[in-house]
């Protein structure tokens, strides 16, 4: 599985992310940008290959939003 634009994912640790765009960063090169449910880091670059999705499963947008906005 690879991360896809517009999809939401949850890690086995409970970390959730929603892939929102494709960026060309100086540090990571061509990467996907994700919105997260982490209070300390709202956005992050995620990899585009299968190794980036280890321990993630796809979830619905409703599951991503649940307990996200307080």
PDB file of N, CA, C and O in Angstrom:
ATOM      1  N   UNK A   1       0.849  -1.178   0.000  1.00  0.00           N
ATOM      2  CA  UNK A   1       0.000   0.000   0.000  1.00  0.00           C
ATOM      3  C   UNK A   1       0.897   1.245   0.000  1.00  0.00           C
ATOM      4  O   UNK A   1       1.952   1.263   0.634  1.00  0.00           O
ATOM      5  N   UNK A   2       0.465   2.265  -0.710  1.00  0.00           N
ATOM      6  CA  UNK A   2       1.128   3.567  -0.705  1.00  0.00           C
ATOM      7  C   UNK A   2       0.117   4.611  -0.255  1.00  0.00           C
ATOM      8  O   UNK A   2      -1.083   4.457  -0.482  1.00  0.00           O
ATOM      9  N   UNK A   3       0.604   5.684   0.387  1.00  0.00           N
ATOM     10  CA  UNK A   3      -0.289   6.779   0.741  1.00  0.00           C
ATOM     11  C   UNK A   3      -0.850   7.402  -0.532  1.00  0.00           C
ATOM     12  O   UNK A   3      -0.154   7.507  -1.541  1.00  0.00           O
ATOM     13  N   UNK A   4      -2.117   7.814  -0.475  1.00  0.00           N
ATOM     14  CA  UNK A   4      -2.767   8.434  -1.628  1.00  0.00           C
ATOM     15  C   UNK A   4      -3.392   9.759  -1.216  1.00  0.00           C
ATOM     16  O   UNK A   4      -3.881   9.910  -0.096  1.00  0.00           O
ATOM     17  N   UNK A   5      -3.370  10.718  -2.142  1.00  0.00           N
ATOM     18  CA  UNK A   5      -3.990  12.016  -1.886  1.00  0.00           C
ATOM     19  C   UNK A   5      -5.465  11.852  -1.547  1.00  0.00           C
ATOM     20  O   UNK A   5      -6.178  11.076  -2.181  1.00  0.00           O
ATOM     21  N   UNK A   6      -5.912  12.598  -0.532  1.00  0.00           N
ATOM     22  CA  UNK A   6      -7.316  12.578  -0.152  1.00  0.00           C
ATOM     23  C   UNK A   6      -7.720  11.443   0.765  1.00  0.00           C
ATOM     24  O   UNK A   6      -8.879  11.364   1.171  1.00  0.00           O
ATOM     25  N   UNK A   7      -6.791  10.563   1.100  1.00  0.00           N
ATOM     26  CA  UNK A   7      -7.105   9.420   1.966  1.00  0.00           C
ATOM     27  C   UNK A   7      -6.593   9.678   3.378  1.00  0.00           C
ATOM     28  O   UNK A   7      -5.695  10.493   3.590  1.00  0.00           O
ATOM     29  N   UNK A   8      -7.182   8.967   4.341  1.00  0.00           N
ATOM     30  CA  UNK A   8      -6.794   9.090   5.742  1.00  0.00           C
ATOM     31  C   UNK A   8      -6.261   7.747   6.232  1.00  0.00           C
ATOM     32  O   UNK A   8      -6.682   6.688   5.766  1.00  0.00           O
ATOM     33  N   UNK A   9      -5.330   7.811   7.180  1.00  0.00           N
ATOM     34  CA  UNK A   9      -4.675   6.601   7.667  1.00  0.00           C
ATOM     35  C   UNK A   9      -4.471   6.672   9.172  1.00  0.00           C
ATOM     36  O   UNK A   9      -4.385   7.753   9.753  1.00  0.00           O
ATOM     37  N   UNK A  10      -4.396   5.490   9.795  1.00  0.00           N
ATOM     38  CA  UNK A  10      -4.115   5.415  11.225  1.00  0.00           C
ATOM     39  C   UNK A  10      -2.993   4.416  11.456  1.00  0.00           C
ATOM     40  O   UNK A  10      -3.009   3.310  10.916  1.00  0.00           O
ATOM     41  N   UNK A  11      -2.017   4.821  12.266  1.00  0.00           N
ATOM     42  CA  UNK A  11      -0.897   3.958  12.639  1.00  0.00           C
ATOM     43  C   UNK A  11      -1.331   3.065  13.797  1.00  0.00           C
ATOM     44  O   UNK A  11      -2.288   3.391  14.498  1.00  0.00           O
ATOM     45  N   UNK A  12      -0.655   1.965  14.003  1.00  0.00           N
ATOM     46  CA  UNK A  12      -0.994   1.061  15.101  1.00  0.00           C
ATOM     47  C   UNK A  12      -0.845   1.736  16.461  1.00  0.00           C
ATOM     48  O   UNK A  12      -1.412   1.256  17.443  1.00  0.00           O
ATOM     49  N   UNK A  13      -0.101   2.833  16.545  1.00  0.00           N
ATOM     50  CA  UNK A  13       0.055   3.575  17.796  1.00  0.00           C
ATOM     51  C   UNK A  13      -1.089   4.549  18.045  1.00  0.00           C
ATOM     52  O   UNK A  13      -1.172   5.143  19.120  1.00  0.00           O
ATOM     53  N   UNK A  14      -1.984   4.722  17.052  1.00  0.00           N
ATOM     54  CA  UNK A  14      -3.095   5.656  17.175  1.00  0.00           C
ATOM     55  C   UNK A  14      -2.889   6.958  16.421  1.00  0.00           C
ATOM     56  O   UNK A  14      -3.835   7.727  16.252  1.00  0.00           O
ATOM     57  N   UNK A  15      -1.665   7.220  15.961  1.00  0.00           N
ATOM     58  CA  UNK A  15      -1.376   8.427  15.176  1.00  0.00           C
ATOM     59  C   UNK A  15      -2.186   8.397  13.891  1.00  0.00           C
ATOM     60  O   UNK A  15      -2.192   7.390  13.184  1.00  0.00           O
ATOM     61  N   UNK A  16      -2.872   9.500  13.582  1.00  0.00           N
ATOM     62  CA  UNK A  16      -3.695   9.570  12.374  1.00  0.00           C
ATOM     63  C   UNK A  16      -3.160  10.653  11.456  1.00  0.00           C
ATOM     64  O   UNK A  16      -2.596  11.648  11.912  1.00  0.00           O
ATOM     65  N   UNK A  17      -3.340  10.452  10.163  1.00  0.00           N
ATOM     66  CA  UNK A  17      -2.976  11.485   9.203  1.00  0.00           C
ATOM     67  C   UNK A  17      -3.917  11.465   8.016  1.00  0.00           C
ATOM     68  O   UNK A  17      -4.511  10.444   7.671  1.00  0.00           O
ATOM     69  N   UNK A  18      -4.029  12.641   7.401  1.00  0.00           N
ATOM     70  CA  UNK A  18      -4.842  12.831   6.212  1.00  0.00           C
ATOM     71  C   UNK A  18      -3.945  13.435   5.140  1.00  0.00           C
ATOM     72  O   UNK A  18      -3.428  14.538   5.316  1.00  0.00           O
ATOM     73  N   UNK A  19      -3.759  12.736   4.048  1.00  0.00           N
ATOM     74  CA  UNK A  19      -2.854  13.192   2.990  1.00  0.00           C
ATOM     75  C   UNK A  19      -3.559  14.291   2.195  1.00  0.00           C
ATOM     76  O   UNK A  19      -4.604  14.048   1.591  1.00  0.00           O
ATOM     77  N   UNK A  20      -2.987  15.503   2.196  1.00  0.00           N
ATOM     78  CA  UNK A  20      -3.671  16.665   1.630  1.00  0.00           C
ATOM     79  C   UNK A  20      -2.989  17.288   0.424  1.00  0.00           C
ATOM     80  O   UNK A  20      -3.589  18.137  -0.235  1.00  0.00           O
ATOM     81  N   UNK A  21      -1.758  16.900   0.110  1.00  0.00           N
ATOM     82  CA  UNK A  21      -1.126  17.519  -1.045  1.00  0.00           C
ATOM     83  C   UNK A  21       0.219  16.920  -1.390  1.00  0.00           C
ATOM     84  O   UNK A  21       0.767  16.098  -0.655  1.00  0.00           O
ATOM     85  N   UNK A  22       0.729  17.346  -2.512  1.00  0.00           N
ATOM     86  CA  UNK A  22       2.042  16.939  -2.998  1.00  0.00           C
ATOM     87  C   UNK A  22       2.933  18.170  -2.957  1.00  0.00           C
ATOM     88  O   UNK A  22       2.568  19.216  -3.493  1.00  0.00           O
ATOM     89  N   UNK A  23       4.095  18.059  -2.330  1.00  0.00           N
ATOM     90  CA  UNK A  23       5.004  19.195  -2.203  1.00  0.00           C
ATOM     91  C   UNK A  23       6.390  18.818  -2.696  1.00  0.00           C
ATOM     92  O   UNK A  23       6.740  17.640  -2.767  1.00  0.00           O
ATOM     93  N   UNK A  24       7.167  19.824  -3.033  1.00  0.00           N
ATOM     94  CA  UNK A  24       8.565  19.632  -3.397  1.00  0.00           C
ATOM     95  C   UNK A  24       9.382  20.349  -2.340  1.00  0.00           C
ATOM     96  O   UNK A  24       9.658  21.542  -2.464  1.00  0.00           O
ATOM     97  N   UNK A  25       9.772  19.619  -1.292  1.00  0.00           N
ATOM     98  CA  UNK A  25      10.478  20.238  -0.171  1.00  0.00           C
ATOM     99  C   UNK A  25      11.985  20.200  -0.399  1.00  0.00           C
ATOM    100  O   UNK A  25      12.494  19.363  -1.144  1.00  0.00           O
ATOM    101  N   UNK A  26      12.684  21.114   0.252  1.00  0.00           N
ATOM    102  CA  UNK A  26      14.143  21.153   0.147  1.00  0.00           C
ATOM    103  C   UNK A  26      14.773  19.978   0.890  1.00  0.00           C
ATOM    104  O   UNK A  26      15.799  19.447   0.465  1.00  0.00           O
ATOM    105  N   UNK A  27      14.165  19.580   1.985  1.00  0.00           N
ATOM    106  CA  UNK A  27      14.721  18.517   2.810  1.00  0.00           C
ATOM    107  C   UNK A  27      14.402  17.121   2.286  1.00  0.00           C
ATOM    108  O   UNK A  27      15.272  16.251   2.267  1.00  0.00           O
ATOM    109  N   UNK A  28      13.151  16.902   1.857  1.00  0.00           N
ATOM    110  CA  UNK A  28      12.708  15.557   1.470  1.00  0.00           C
ATOM    111  C   UNK A  28      12.496  15.357  -0.028  1.00  0.00           C
ATOM    112  O   UNK A  28      12.229  14.235  -0.460  1.00  0.00           O
ATOM    113  N   UNK A  29      12.605  16.398  -0.818  1.00  0.00           N
ATOM    114  CA  UNK A  29      12.323  16.275  -2.238  1.00  0.00           C
ATOM    115  C   UNK A  29      10.825  16.186  -2.473  1.00  0.00           C
ATOM    116  O   UNK A  29      10.052  16.792  -1.732  1.00  0.00           O
ATOM    117  N   UNK A  30      10.403  15.448  -3.479  1.00  0.00           N
ATOM    118  CA  UNK A  30       8.991  15.295  -3.790  1.00  0.00           C
ATOM    119  C   UNK A  30       8.346  14.391  -2.747  1.00  0.00           C
ATOM    120  O   UNK A  30       8.663  13.205  -2.656  1.00  0.00           O
ATOM    121  N   UNK A  31       7.438  14.963  -1.963  1.00  0.00           N
ATOM    122  CA  UNK A  31       6.804  14.246  -0.864  1.00  0.00           C
ATOM    123  C   UNK A  31       5.322  14.569  -0.807  1.00  0.00           C
ATOM    124  O   UNK A  31       4.850  15.530  -1.416  1.00  0.00           O
ATOM    125  N   UNK A  32       4.612  13.759  -0.073  1.00  0.00           N
ATOM    126  CA  UNK A  32       3.212  14.045   0.205  1.00  0.00           C
ATOM    127  C   UNK A  32       3.136  14.839   1.508  1.00  0.00           C
ATOM    128  O   UNK A  32       3.907  14.593   2.436  1.00  0.00           O
ATOM    129  N   UNK A  33       2.210  15.783   1.575  1.00  0.00           N
ATOM    130  CA  UNK A  33       1.985  16.560   2.788  1.00  0.00           C
ATOM    131  C   UNK A  33       0.753  16.000   3.476  1.00  0.00           C
ATOM    132  O   UNK A  33      -0.262  15.734   2.832  1.00  0.00           O
ATOM    133  N   UNK A  34       0.849  15.822   4.788  1.00  0.00           N
ATOM    134  CA  UNK A  34      -0.267  15.272   5.550  1.00  0.00           C
ATOM    135  C   UNK A  34      -0.594  16.155   6.742  1.00  0.00           C
ATOM    136  O   UNK A  34       0.289  16.739   7.371  1.00  0.00           O
ATOM    137  N   UNK A  35      -1.873  16.236   7.033  1.00  0.00           N
ATOM    138  CA  UNK A  35      -2.376  16.872   8.242  1.00  0.00           C
ATOM    139  C   UNK A  35      -2.438  15.760   9.295  1.00  0.00           C
ATOM    140  O   UNK A  35      -2.833  14.638   8.979  1.00  0.00           O
ATOM    141  N   UNK A  36      -2.054  16.057  10.539  1.00  0.00           N
ATOM    142  CA  UNK A  36      -2.014  15.016  11.559  1.00  0.00           C
ATOM    143  C   UNK A  36      -2.935  15.328  12.728  1.00  0.00           C
ATOM    144  O   UNK A  36      -3.477  16.429  12.832  1.00  0.00           O
ATOM    145  N   UNK A  37      -3.104  14.346  13.606  1.00  0.00           N
ATOM    146  CA  UNK A  37      -3.873  14.556  14.822  1.00  0.00           C
ATOM    147  C   UNK A  37      -2.960  14.812  16.016  1.00  0.00           C
ATOM    148  O   UNK A  37      -3.399  14.715  17.162  1.00  0.00           O
ATOM    149  N   UNK A  38      -1.718  15.132  15.763  1.00  0.00           N
ATOM    150  CA  UNK A  38      -0.727  15.382  16.800  1.00  0.00           C
ATOM    151  C   UNK A  38      -0.764  16.855  17.206  1.00  0.00           C
ATOM    152  O   UNK A  38      -0.640  17.731  16.350  1.00  0.00           O
ATOM    153  N   UNK A  39      -0.932  17.137  18.486  1.00  0.00           N
ATOM    154  CA  UNK A  39      -0.990  18.518  18.965  1.00  0.00           C
ATOM    155  C   UNK A  39       0.315  19.277  18.756  1.00  0.00           C
ATOM    156  O   UNK A  39       0.304  20.504  18.660  1.00  0.00           O
ATOM    157  N   UNK A  40       1.433  18.570  18.685  1.00  0.00           N
ATOM    158  CA  UNK A  40       2.733  19.223  18.532  1.00  0.00           C
ATOM    159  C   UNK A  40       3.151  19.419  17.084  1.00  0.00           C
ATOM    160  O   UNK A  40       4.035  20.227  16.797  1.00  0.00           O
ATOM    161  N   UNK A  41       2.533  18.700  16.184  1.00  0.00           N
ATOM    162  CA  UNK A  41       2.920  18.748  14.772  1.00  0.00           C
ATOM    163  C   UNK A  41       1.670  18.590  13.919  1.00  0.00           C
ATOM    164  O   UNK A  41       1.214  17.467  13.708  1.00  0.00           O
ATOM    165  N   UNK A  42       1.114  19.672  13.430  1.00  0.00           N
ATOM    166  CA  UNK A  42      -0.144  19.619  12.667  1.00  0.00           C
ATOM    167  C   UNK A  42       0.042  19.172  11.226  1.00  0.00           C
ATOM    168  O   UNK A  42      -0.885  18.627  10.627  1.00  0.00           O
ATOM    169  N   UNK A  43       1.225  19.392  10.656  1.00  0.00           N
ATOM    170  CA  UNK A  43       1.492  19.000   9.283  1.00  0.00           C
ATOM    171  C   UNK A  43       2.836  18.290   9.226  1.00  0.00           C
ATOM    172  O   UNK A  43       3.744  18.586  10.003  1.00  0.00           O
ATOM    173  N   UNK A  44       2.949  17.352   8.298  1.00  0.00           N
ATOM    174  CA  UNK A  44       4.219  16.644   8.131  1.00  0.00           C
ATOM    175  C   UNK A  44       4.335  16.108   6.711  1.00  0.00           C
ATOM    176  O   UNK A  44       3.331  15.850   6.046  1.00  0.00           O
ATOM    177  N   UNK A  45       5.567  15.946   6.258  1.00  0.00           N
ATOM    178  CA  UNK A  45       5.820  15.296   4.976  1.00  0.00           C
ATOM    179  C   UNK A  45       5.821  13.793   5.205  1.00  0.00           C
ATOM    180  O   UNK A  45       6.355  13.309   6.202  1.00  0.00           O
ATOM    181  N   UNK A  46       5.225  13.065   4.285  1.00  0.00           N
ATOM    182  CA  UNK A  46       5.238  11.604   4.362  1.00  0.00           C
ATOM    183  C   UNK A  46       5.759  11.047   3.044  1.00  0.00           C
ATOM    184  O   UNK A  46       5.592  11.654   1.986  1.00  0.00           O
ATOM    185  N   UNK A  47       6.383   9.896   3.127  1.00  0.00           N
ATOM    186  CA  UNK A  47       6.983   9.277   1.965  1.00  0.00           C
ATOM    187  C   UNK A  47       5.972   8.789   0.944  1.00  0.00           C
ATOM    188  O   UNK A  47       4.796   8.590   1.250  1.00  0.00           O
ATOM    189  N   UNK A  48       6.452   8.603  -0.265  1.00  0.00           N
ATOM    190  CA  UNK A  48       5.582   8.168  -1.349  1.00  0.00           C
ATOM    191  C   UNK A  48       5.744   6.686  -1.680  1.00  0.00           C
ATOM    192  O   UNK A  48       5.073   6.177  -2.577  1.00  0.00           O
ATOM    193  N   UNK A  49       6.631   5.990  -0.963  1.00  0.00           N
ATOM    194  CA  UNK A  49       6.832   4.574  -1.264  1.00  0.00           C
ATOM    195  C   UNK A  49       6.192   3.697  -0.180  1.00  0.00           C
ATOM    196  O   UNK A  49       5.709   4.203   0.833  1.00  0.00           O
ATOM    197  N   UNK A  50       6.196   2.409  -0.401  1.00  0.00           N
ATOM    198  CA  UNK A  50       5.510   1.490   0.501  1.00  0.00           C
ATOM    199  C   UNK A  50       6.148   1.423   1.886  1.00  0.00           C
ATOM    200  O   UNK A  50       5.458   1.110   2.857  1.00  0.00           O
ATOM    201  N   UNK A  51       7.433   1.705   2.002  1.00  0.00           N
ATOM    202  CA  UNK A  51       8.074   1.638   3.318  1.00  0.00           C
ATOM    203  C   UNK A  51       7.542   2.711   4.268  1.00  0.00           C
ATOM    204  O   UNK A  51       7.662   2.561   5.484  1.00  0.00           O
ATOM    205  N   UNK A  52       6.960   3.786   3.741  1.00  0.00           N
ATOM    206  CA  UNK A  52       6.407   4.860   4.573  1.00  0.00           C
ATOM    207  C   UNK A  52       5.088   4.456   5.222  1.00  0.00           C
ATOM    208  O   UNK A  52       4.667   5.085   6.194  1.00  0.00           O
ATOM    209  N   UNK A  53       4.440   3.443   4.717  1.00  0.00           N
ATOM    210  CA  UNK A  53       3.104   3.083   5.208  1.00  0.00           C
ATOM    211  C   UNK A  53       3.096   1.880   6.151  1.00  0.00           C
ATOM    212  O   UNK A  53       2.033   1.350   6.472  1.00  0.00           O
ATOM    213  N   UNK A  54       4.270   1.450   6.590  1.00  0.00           N
ATOM    214  CA  UNK A  54       4.348   0.299   7.490  1.00  0.00           C
ATOM    215  C   UNK A  54       3.537   0.595   8.759  1.00  0.00           C
ATOM    216  O   UNK A  54       3.703   1.649   9.373  1.00  0.00           O
ATOM    217  N   UNK A  55       2.682  -0.317   9.137  1.00  0.00           N
ATOM    218  CA  UNK A  55       1.823  -0.238  10.330  1.00  0.00           C
ATOM    219  C   UNK A  55       0.698   0.792  10.214  1.00  0.00           C
ATOM    220  O   UNK A  55       0.086   1.132  11.226  1.00  0.00           O
ATOM    221  N   UNK A  56       0.409   1.295   9.019  1.00  0.00           N
ATOM    222  CA  UNK A  56      -0.730   2.193   8.795  1.00  0.00           C
ATOM    223  C   UNK A  56      -1.847   1.421   8.102  1.00  0.00           C
ATOM    224  O   UNK A  56      -1.595   0.544   7.276  1.00  0.00           O
ATOM    225  N   UNK A  57      -3.081   1.761   8.450  1.00  0.00           N
ATOM    226  CA  UNK A  57      -4.245   1.231   7.743  1.00  0.00           C
ATOM    227  C   UNK A  57      -5.111   2.407   7.324  1.00  0.00           C
ATOM    228  O   UNK A  57      -5.124   3.445   7.987  1.00  0.00           O
ATOM    229  N   UNK A  58      -5.824   2.246   6.237  1.00  0.00           N
ATOM    230  CA  UNK A  58      -6.704   3.309   5.748  1.00  0.00           C
ATOM    231  C   UNK A  58      -7.942   3.410   6.641  1.00  0.00           C
ATOM    232  O   UNK A  58      -8.512   2.398   7.051  1.00  0.00           O
ATOM    233  N   UNK A  59      -8.346   4.648   6.933  1.00  0.00           N
ATOM    234  CA  UNK A  59      -9.547   4.907   7.723  1.00  0.00           C
ATOM    235  C   UNK A  59     -10.410   5.920   6.977  1.00  0.00           C
ATOM    236  O   UNK A  59      -9.966   6.525   6.001  1.00  0.00           O
ATOM    237  N   UNK A  60     -11.634   6.100   7.437  1.00  0.00           N
ATOM    238  CA  UNK A  60     -12.516   7.075   6.803  1.00  0.00           C
ATOM    239  C   UNK A  60     -12.205   8.480   7.292  1.00  0.00           C
ATOM    240  O   UNK A  60     -11.527   8.654   8.305  1.00  0.00           O
ATOM    241  N   UNK A  61     -12.701   9.483   6.572  1.00  0.00           N
ATOM    242  CA  UNK A  61     -12.529  10.879   6.995  1.00  0.00           C
ATOM    243  C   UNK A  61     -13.187  11.109   8.353  1.00  0.00           C
ATOM    244  O   UNK A  61     -12.668  11.867   9.173  1.00  0.00           O
ATOM    245  N   UNK A  62     -14.317  10.464   8.594  1.00  0.00           N
ATOM    246  CA  UNK A  62     -15.012  10.601   9.868  1.00  0.00           C
ATOM    247  C   UNK A  62     -14.162  10.064  11.010  1.00  0.00           C
ATOM    248  O   UNK A  62     -14.109  10.663  12.084  1.00  0.00           O
ATOM    249  N   UNK A  63     -13.497   8.933  10.781  1.00  0.00           N
ATOM    250  CA  UNK A  63     -12.611   8.380  11.806  1.00  0.00           C
ATOM    251  C   UNK A  63     -11.435   9.312  12.068  1.00  0.00           C
ATOM    252  O   UNK A  63     -11.000   9.451  13.211  1.00  0.00           O
ATOM    253  N   UNK A  64     -10.918   9.949  11.021  1.00  0.00           N
ATOM    254  CA  UNK A  64      -9.811  10.890  11.188  1.00  0.00           C
ATOM    255  C   UNK A  64     -10.253  12.093  12.014  1.00  0.00           C
ATOM    256  O   UNK A  64      -9.524  12.544  12.898  1.00  0.00           O
ATOM    257  N   UNK A  65     -11.432  12.607  11.730  1.00  0.00           N
ATOM    258  CA  UNK A  65     -11.929  13.804  12.416  1.00  0.00           C
ATOM    259  C   UNK A  65     -12.351  13.546  13.853  1.00  0.00           C
ATOM    260  O   UNK A  65     -12.376  14.468  14.669  1.00  0.00           O
ATOM    261  N   UNK A  66     -12.682  12.307  14.167  1.00  0.00           N
ATOM    262  CA  UNK A  66     -13.151  11.963  15.508  1.00  0.00           C
ATOM    263  C   UNK A  66     -12.066  12.314  16.536  1.00  0.00           C
ATOM    264  O   UNK A  66     -10.917  11.887  16.419  1.00  0.00           O
ATOM    265  N   UNK A  67     -12.453  13.089  17.528  1.00  0.00           N
ATOM    266  CA  UNK A  67     -11.545  13.527  18.601  1.00  0.00           C
ATOM    267  C   UNK A  67     -10.368  14.359  18.088  1.00  0.00           C
ATOM    268  O   UNK A  67      -9.374  14.513  18.797  1.00  0.00           O
ATOM    269  N   UNK A  68     -10.463  14.896  16.871  1.00  0.00           N
ATOM    270  CA  UNK A  68      -9.367  15.675  16.299  1.00  0.00           C
ATOM    271  C   UNK A  68      -9.465  17.148  16.664  1.00  0.00           C
ATOM    272  O   UNK A  68      -8.492  17.752  17.114  1.00  0.00           O
ATOM    273  N   UNK A  69     -10.636  17.717  16.469  1.00  0.00           N
ATOM    274  CA  UNK A  69     -10.828  19.135  16.753  1.00  0.00           C
ATOM    275  C   UNK A  69     -11.542  19.272  18.085  1.00  0.00           C
ATOM    276  O   UNK A  69     -12.655  18.780  18.269  1.00  0.00           O
ATOM    277  N   UNK A  70     -10.878  19.953  19.011  1.00  0.00           N
ATOM    278  CA  UNK A  70     -11.478  20.122  20.336  1.00  0.00           C
ATOM    279  C   UNK A  70     -12.157  21.454  20.483  1.00  0.00           C
ATOM    280  O   UNK A  70     -12.712  21.751  21.541  1.00  0.00           O
TER     281      UNK A  70
END
